[in-house]
């Protein structure tokens, strides 16, 4: 399944893959089978809005093997554009689906990110949930960017452990910039940026009820549980997204690299 075979929709200049969960899993299967090197951006409203302010981040998204629709607003826009099959491909659900798939295929997993001890706890919880799951490494990076020596150590470690999937949990835009910078250097077929999935599945943060996820209200739950960290993000991004998406639908505004860079 070549990347070009998967349709994408333009959401404020971000080319979001119009896919279902099963299509995302099949794409990763092919990438691993062919020993490609690519990455997957799991993106919702926050990621799309960050791309409006950062040309490099927009380029990283549009160079990804997949940009999965992590939020229901992206799914609704896709369906409005005629992609009736489009489903939410939510990072935490994608992680669980791939862990389940790995019990059949033997895929090897590496967890990069999270706060102190979170990646290790995540690995333990997933091994308990999926007996036989192969976790070949965990790495908790410093809050700052990696130094050259640390990058070289990481590359060496990944080379030795030979994972098929590296899960990256650094939050947006850190995880996307990490994947964009390291995709040609780390010997792993696919990196997947899943942000808060590390905390959710490690049990260090609560996850919104399914009904809130499906109705596009997960942001309300997350803002209520982490108001100091997330309130400003949601109160700034969500109304702006609605206005800009409407402007795009009506043909009143152009989006993309040229718009971000002001050209």
Order of alpha helices (4+ residues) and beta strands (2+ residues): beta-beta-alpha-beta-alpha-alpha-beta-alpha-alpha-beta-alpha-beta-alpha-beta-alpha-beta-alpha-alpha-alpha-alpha-alpha
